[in-house]
Amino acid sequence: MTALYDREPSVAAPAGLWTRDFVLYFGARSVSLLGDSMMPVATALAVGAIYGVAGVGYVLAICTAPFVAFILFGGVFADRLGARAMMVTADIIRIFTQTAVAVAFFTGTPPLWLLLAASFLSGTASAMFQPGVNGMIPLVAEDPQRANGTLKIADAMTQLGGPVLAGVLMALTGAGAVYAVDAGTFLISGLCLALIRLAPARRAKEERSTVLVDLRRGWVEFRSRSWMWSVILIWVVFGILVFGPFVPLSSRLIGDRLGEAAYGWVMAGLGAGTVLGGVIAMRFRPSRPLAAGGAAIVGFGFMPLVVALELPLPLLMAGHLVGGMALAFWAVMWSTSVQTQVAPDVLNRVTAYEIAGSVSGIAVGQALVGPVSEVVSSRDLLFVSAGASFAVCAALLLTPSIRRLHRT
């Protein structure tokens, strides 16, 4: 039986963005994003200090791999059971995984197998959680672009405070405190999501369906949109050459040259750029959103470029400011396009396919960064990442179905 998880408008809901449901959803996402923004610092610095760049890459990769493997099923179950139910369950799982790692850091040196096991479970939980992030937006907000822009600003604010908070906690108490705080953010997120009052879902006419049938329906919907699969193909290359290796390589180069605190400040610069990009995306409504977002991506190339050039801290922060603006603007244009161009009853499944495709490249890049960095210098790899970023911008703009997609 296929459920349509679109929502009837609430009779008492005000017309503005800040309804009770959106406030709760905003709170859930904001606190969860705060924890997420702390983890790259903890992983890169704490795990890197014990197991090196290869260890960081393996921990990140084994979190990403189950995410890619299971996210399609997460999309199916989100359409069947409801996005919120899957998201709350995923939060509960991650409370336990992050608590276990926190205890291991507090009591000594965590073994690599524990870090890998916790990352695997966290990645699996994220696969159940992430499809609903897109699917929940139309349920709690009537203006998806404004909601996406607002959430992106919240993401940016956490990028500003999260890395600094992580650095302070690590300096005062160690990595265990960062993982403990992350576990607490999942607890708050789950409670906020559980308190959202969604109207009863309208159900389509009962029909025989299986998980495989639902997966195939999602694939057909995904494949029918050439603009969507074209972006994902480009993003796979972006993930392998840019997103995957960037965190391990940049954290090592910046940390070794300028100290651990400098890396936190650079990530804060990224957060500031994300704030500005989110504000611009809320106000600027281009008739061809993906073309505008694709043009903005050129700014992302400055992030790996300034790290590879070994520039001083203020210029590193400036480069990440520009990159954050570019990525935030693209993210809002992309999310809004998906939410407004795809039917509600298959939105979670289609979201799962597009996320799986784009993240698969990141997993490959994370797994390869350790071995490749043994034979190629980190600076040279980041120069390759910078060039790949500029090439991705050109590819997005040169693809007709992406360039010509009009807003709905």
C-alpha positions as CSV (number, residue, x, y, z in Angstrom):
1,M,0.0,0.0,0.0
2,T,1.4,3.4,-1.0
3,A,0.9,6.3,1.3
4,L,0.8,9.9,0.1
5,Y,2.5,11.9,2.8
6,D,1.3,15.3,1.7
7,R,-0.4,17.3,4.3
8,E,-3.7,19.1,4.4
9,P,-3.2,22.7,5.4
10,S,-3.8,23.2,9.1
11,V,-6.9,25.2,9.7
12,A,-5.4,27.2,12.6
13,A,-1.9,27.7,11.1
14,P,-0.9,31.2,10.3
15,A,0.2,32.2,6.8
16,G,3.7,33.1,7.8
17,L,6.8,30.9,7.9
18,W,7.2,30.7,11.7
19,T,4.3,28.3,12.5
20,R,4.5,26.0,15.5
21,D,5.5,23.1,13.4
22,F,8.2,25.0,11.5
23,V,9.6,26.4,14.8
24,L,9.9,22.8,16.1
25,Y,11.5,21.6,12.9
26,F,13.8,24.5,12.8
27,G,14.9,23.8,16.4
28,A,15.4,20.1,15.6
29,R,17.5,20.8,12.6
30,S,19.5,23.7,14.2
31,V,20.6,21.7,17.3
32,S,21.4,18.7,15.2
33,L,23.4,20.7,12.8
34,L,25.3,22.2,15.7
35,G,26.5,18.8,16.7
36,D,27.3,17.9,13.1
37,S,29.4,21.0,12.6
38,M,31.5,20.0,15.7
39,M,32.3,16.5,14.4
40,P,34.6,17.3,11.5
41,V,36.9,19.1,13.9
42,A,36.8,16.2,16.5
43,T,37.2,13.6,13.8
44,A,40.0,15.3,11.9
45,L,42.0,16.3,15.0
46,A,41.3,13.6,17.6
47,V,41.2,10.6,15.3
48,G,44.0,12.1,13.1
49,A,46.2,12.4,16.2
50,I,45.8,8.7,16.9
51,Y,45.5,7.1,13.5
52,G,46.7,9.7,11.0
53,V,45.2,10.9,7.8
54,A,44.4,7.4,6.7
55,G,42.5,6.8,9.9
56,V,40.4,9.9,9.4
57,G,39.6,8.9,5.8
58,Y,38.6,5.4,6.9
59,V,36.3,6.7,9.7
60,L,34.7,9.1,7.3
61,A,34.4,6.6,4.5
62,I,32.8,3.8,6.6
63,C,30.2,6.3,7.8
64,T,29.5,7.4,4.2
65,A,29.4,3.8,2.7
66,P,26.3,2.5,4.5
67,F,24.7,5.9,4.0
68,V,25.0,5.4,0.3
69,A,24.0,1.7,0.5
70,F,20.9,2.1,2.6
71,I,19.5,5.6,1.8
72,L,17.3,4.2,-1.0
73,F,15.6,2.0,1.5
74,G,15.4,5.0,3.8
75,G,13.5,6.9,1.1
76,V,11.1,4.0,0.6
77,F,10.3,3.7,4.3
78,A,10.0,7.4,4.7
79,D,7.3,7.4,2.0
80,R,5.6,4.4,3.6
81,L,5.8,5.1,7.3
82,G,6.3,8.9,7.3
83,A,9.5,11.0,7.3
84,R,9.2,12.0,10.9
85,A,9.0,8.4,12.2
86,M,12.2,7.5,10.4
87,M,14.0,10.7,11.5
88,V,13.2,10.1,15.2
89,T,14.3,6.5,15.1
90,A,17.6,7.6,13.5
91,D,18.1,10.1,16.2
92,I,17.7,7.5,18.9
93,I,20.3,5.2,17.2
94,R,22.8,8.0,17.0
95,I,22.3,8.9,20.7
96,F,23.8,5.5,21.6
97,T,26.6,5.5,19.0
98,Q,27.9,8.9,20.0
99,T,27.6,8.2,23.7
100,A,29.7,5.0,23.2
101,V,32.5,6.9,21.5
102,A,32.3,9.6,24.1
103,V,32.8,7.1,26.9
104,A,35.7,5.5,25.1
105,F,37.5,8.9,24.8
106,F,36.8,9.7,28.4
107,T,38.2,6.4,29.6
108,G,41.3,6.1,27.4
109,T,42.2,5.7,23.7
110,P,39.3,4.4,21.6
111,P,40.2,1.4,19.4
112,L,39.9,1.8,15.7
113,W,37.3,-0.9,15.5
114,L,35.0,1.0,17.9
115,L,35.3,4.2,15.9
116,L,34.6,2.3,12.7
117,A,31.6,0.4,14.2
118,A,30.1,3.6,15.6
119,S,30.6,5.4,12.2
120,F,28.9,2.5,10.4
121,L,25.9,2.6,12.6
122,S,25.7,6.4,12.4
123,G,25.9,6.3,8.7
124,T,23.1,3.7,8.6
125,A,21.0,5.9,10.8
126,S,21.7,8.9,8.6
127,A,20.5,7.0,5.6
128,M,17.1,6.5,7.4
129,F,17.1,10.2,8.5
130,Q,18.2,12.2,5.4
131,P,15.5,11.5,2.9
132,G,12.9,13.0,5.3
133,V,14.8,16.2,5.6
134,N,13.6,17.2,2.1
135,G,10.2,15.6,2.5
136,M,9.4,17.4,5.8
137,I,9.9,20.9,4.4
138,P,6.6,21.0,2.4
139,L,4.8,19.6,5.5
140,V,5.9,22.4,7.8
141,A,6.3,25.4,5.5
142,E,4.3,26.9,2.6
143,D,7.3,28.7,1.0
144,P,10.0,26.0,0.4
145,Q,12.7,28.5,-0.8
146,R,12.3,30.8,2.2
147,A,12.3,27.8,4.5
148,N,15.4,26.3,2.8
149,G,17.2,29.7,3.0
150,T,16.3,30.0,6.7
151,L,17.6,26.5,7.5
152,K,20.7,27.2,5.5
153,I,21.3,30.3,7.7
154,A,20.9,28.1,10.7
155,D,23.4,25.7,9.2
156,A,25.8,28.6,8.8
157,M,25.4,29.8,12.3
158,T,26.2,26.4,13.6
159,Q,29.2,26.3,11.3
160,L,30.3,29.5,13.0
161,G,29.9,28.3,16.5
162,G,30.3,24.6,16.2
163,P,34.0,24.4,15.2
164,V,35.0,27.0,17.8
165,L,33.0,25.1,20.5
166,A,34.6,21.9,19.5
167,G,38.0,23.4,19.7
168,V,37.4,24.8,23.1
169,L,35.9,21.5,24.4
170,M,38.9,19.5,23.0
171,A,41.3,21.9,24.6
172,L,39.6,21.8,28.0
173,T,38.3,18.3,28.3
174,G,39.2,16.3,25.2
175,A,37.3,14.7,22.3
176,G,34.9,12.8,24.6
177,A,33.1,16.0,25.4
178,V,32.5,16.8,21.8
179,Y,30.9,13.4,21.2
180,A,28.8,13.7,24.3
181,V,27.4,17.0,23.2
182,D,26.7,15.5,19.8
183,A,24.7,12.8,21.5
184,G,22.7,15.4,23.4
185,T,21.9,17.2,20.2
186,F,20.3,14.1,18.7
187,L,18.2,13.8,21.9
188,I,16.9,17.3,21.5
189,S,16.3,16.8,17.8
190,G,14.3,13.7,18.4
191,L,12.1,15.4,21.0
192,C,11.4,18.4,18.8
193,L,10.5,16.2,15.8
194,A,8.2,14.1,18.0
195,L,6.3,17.2,19.1
196,I,5.4,18.3,15.5
197,R,1.7,18.0,14.9
198,L,1.2,16.8,11.4
199,A,-2.3,16.4,10.0
200,P,-3.3,12.8,9.1
201,A,-1.7,11.7,5.9
202,R,-4.1,11.2,3.0
203,R,-3.7,7.8,1.5
204,A,-4.1,6.8,-2.0
205,K,-6.3,3.9,-3.2
206,E,-4.9,0.7,-1.7
207,E,-2.8,-1.3,-4.1
208,R,-0.3,-4.2,-3.8
209,S,3.2,-2.9,-3.4
210,T,6.6,-4.2,-2.3
211,V,9.8,-2.5,-1.4
212,L,11.3,-3.4,-4.7
213,V,8.3,-1.9,-6.5
214,D,8.6,1.3,-4.5
215,L,12.3,1.4,-5.3
216,R,11.6,1.0,-9.0
217,R,9.0,3.8,-8.9
218,G,11.5,6.1,-7.3
219,W,14.1,5.2,-9.9
220,V,11.6,5.9,-12.8
221,E,10.8,9.3,-11.3
222,F,14.5,10.1,-10.8
223,R,15.5,8.9,-14.3
224,S,12.7,10.8,-16.0
225,R,14.3,14.2,-14.9
226,S,17.4,14.7,-17.0
227,W,18.3,17.9,-15.1
228,M,18.4,15.8,-11.9
229,W,20.6,12.9,-13.0
230,S,22.8,15.2,-14.9
231,V,23.6,17.2,-11.7
232,I,24.2,13.9,-9.8
233,L,26.7,12.6,-12.4
234,I,28.6,15.9,-12.2
235,W,28.4,15.7,-8.4
236,V,29.9,12.2,-8.3
237,V,33.1,13.7,-9.9
238,F,32.9,16.6,-7.5
239,G,32.7,14.2,-4.5
240,I,35.7,12.1,-5.6
241,L,38.0,15.0,-6.4
242,V,36.8,17.8,-4.0
243,F,34.4,16.9,-1.2
244,G,35.9,13.6,-0.2
245,P,39.6,14.5,0.2
246,F,39.0,18.2,1.3
247,V,38.4,17.7,5.1
248,P,41.3,15.3,5.8
249,L,43.8,17.2,3.6
250,S,42.9,20.8,4.6
251,S,42.7,19.9,8.3
252,R,46.2,18.4,8.1
253,L,47.8,21.2,6.2
254,I,46.2,24.0,8.3
255,G,46.7,22.2,11.6
256,D,50.4,21.4,11.0
257,R,51.2,24.9,9.7
258,L,49.1,27.2,11.9
259,G,47.8,25.0,14.8
260,E,44.5,23.3,15.7
261,A,42.8,26.5,16.7
262,A,43.4,28.0,13.2
263,Y,41.5,25.1,11.6
264,G,38.5,25.9,13.8
265,W,38.6,29.6,12.8
266,V,38.8,28.6,9.1
267,M,35.7,26.5,9.5
268,A,34.0,29.5,11.2
269,G,34.8,31.5,8.1
270,L,33.0,28.8,6.1
271,G,30.0,29.2,8.4
272,A,30.0,33.0,8.0
273,G,29.9,32.5,4.2
274,T,27.1,30.1,4.5
275,V,25.1,32.7,6.4
276,L,25.5,35.3,3.7
277,G,24.7,32.7,1.0
278,G,21.5,31.7,2.8
279,V,20.4,35.3,3.1
280,I,21.0,36.0,-0.6
281,A,19.2,32.8,-1.5
282,M,16.1,33.9,0.5
283,R,15.9,37.2,-1.3
284,F,17.0,36.3,-4.8
285,R,14.5,34.2,-6.8
286,P,16.0,33.6,-10.2
287,S,13.8,32.3,-13.0
288,R,16.3,29.6,-13.7
289,P,17.5,28.5,-10.2
290,L,20.0,25.8,-11.2
291,A,21.7,28.0,-13.7
292,A,22.2,30.7,-11.1
293,G,23.3,28.1,-8.5
294,G,25.8,26.6,-11.0
295,A,27.3,30.0,-11.7
296,A,27.8,30.5,-8.0
297,I,29.7,27.3,-7.6
298,V,32.8,28.9,-9.1
299,G,33.3,30.5,-5.6
300,F,33.7,27.1,-4.0
301,G,37.0,26.5,-5.9
302,F,38.7,29.2,-3.7
303,M,38.5,26.9,-0.6
304,P,41.0,24.2,-1.7
305,L,43.0,26.9,-3.6
306,V,43.8,29.1,-0.6
307,V,44.7,26.0,1.5
308,A,47.0,24.7,-1.3
309,L,48.7,28.1,-1.6
310,E,49.4,28.1,2.1
311,L,48.1,31.6,2.6
312,P,47.9,33.3,6.0
313,L,44.9,32.8,8.3
314,P,42.9,35.9,7.3
315,L,43.1,34.9,3.6
316,L,42.2,31.3,4.4
317,M,39.1,32.5,6.2
318,A,38.3,34.8,3.3
319,G,38.5,31.9,0.8
320,H,36.3,29.8,2.9
321,L,33.8,32.7,3.3
322,V,33.5,32.9,-0.5
323,G,33.2,29.1,-0.8
324,G,30.5,29.0,1.9
325,M,28.5,31.6,0.1
326,A,28.7,29.7,-3.1
327,L,27.8,26.3,-1.6
328,A,24.9,27.7,0.4
329,F,23.3,29.5,-2.5
330,W,23.6,26.4,-4.7
331,A,22.2,24.2,-1.9
332,V,19.0,26.3,-1.6
333,M,18.5,26.5,-5.3
334,W,18.9,22.7,-5.6
335,S,16.7,21.8,-2.6
336,T,13.9,24.1,-3.7
337,S,14.0,22.7,-7.2
338,V,13.7,19.1,-6.0
339,Q,10.9,20.0,-3.6
340,T,8.9,21.9,-6.1
341,Q,9.5,19.7,-9.2
342,V,8.8,16.3,-7.6
343,A,5.3,14.9,-6.6
344,P,4.9,14.6,-2.8
345,D,4.1,10.9,-2.8
346,V,7.6,10.1,-4.3
347,L,9.6,13.0,-3.0
348,N,11.4,11.0,-0.3
349,R,12.4,8.2,-2.7
350,V,13.6,10.6,-5.4
351,T,15.5,12.5,-2.7
352,A,17.1,9.2,-1.7
353,Y,18.3,8.5,-5.2
354,E,19.8,12.0,-5.7
355,I,21.5,11.9,-2.3
356,A,22.9,8.4,-2.9
357,G,24.4,9.4,-6.2
358,S,26.0,12.6,-5.0
359,V,27.4,11.1,-1.8
360,S,28.8,8.0,-3.5
361,G,31.6,10.1,-4.9
362,I,32.4,11.5,-1.5
363,A,32.8,8.0,-0.1
364,V,35.2,7.1,-2.8
365,G,37.2,10.3,-2.3
366,Q,37.4,9.7,1.5
367,A,38.6,6.1,1.1
368,L,41.2,7.0,-1.5
369,V,42.7,10.1,0.2
370,G,44.9,8.2,2.6
371,P,46.6,5.9,0.0
372,V,46.9,8.6,-2.6
373,S,48.3,11.1,-0.1
374,E,51.2,8.7,0.4
375,V,52.4,9.1,-3.1
376,V,51.1,12.6,-4.0
377,S,51.6,15.7,-1.8
378,S,48.5,17.1,0.0
379,R,49.1,20.5,-1.7
380,D,49.1,19.0,-5.2
381,L,45.9,17.1,-4.4
382,L,44.2,20.3,-3.3
383,F,45.3,22.1,-6.5
384,V,43.5,19.3,-8.3
385,S,40.5,19.8,-6.2
386,A,40.5,23.6,-7.0
387,G,40.7,22.9,-10.7
388,A,37.9,20.3,-10.4
389,S,35.7,22.8,-8.7
390,F,36.0,25.3,-11.5
391,A,35.4,22.5,-14.1
392,V,32.2,21.5,-12.2
393,C,30.9,25.0,-12.5
394,A,31.5,24.9,-16.3
395,A,29.8,21.5,-16.6
396,L,26.7,22.7,-14.8
397,L,26.3,25.7,-17.0
398,L,27.0,23.8,-20.2
399,T,24.4,21.1,-19.6
400,P,21.1,22.3,-21.3
401,S,18.6,20.6,-19.0
402,I,20.3,22.1,-16.0
403,R,20.8,25.6,-17.5
404,R,17.2,25.8,-18.8
405,L,15.2,24.5,-15.8
406,H,12.7,27.1,-14.8
407,R,11.4,27.6,-11.3
408,T,7.9,26.3,-10.5
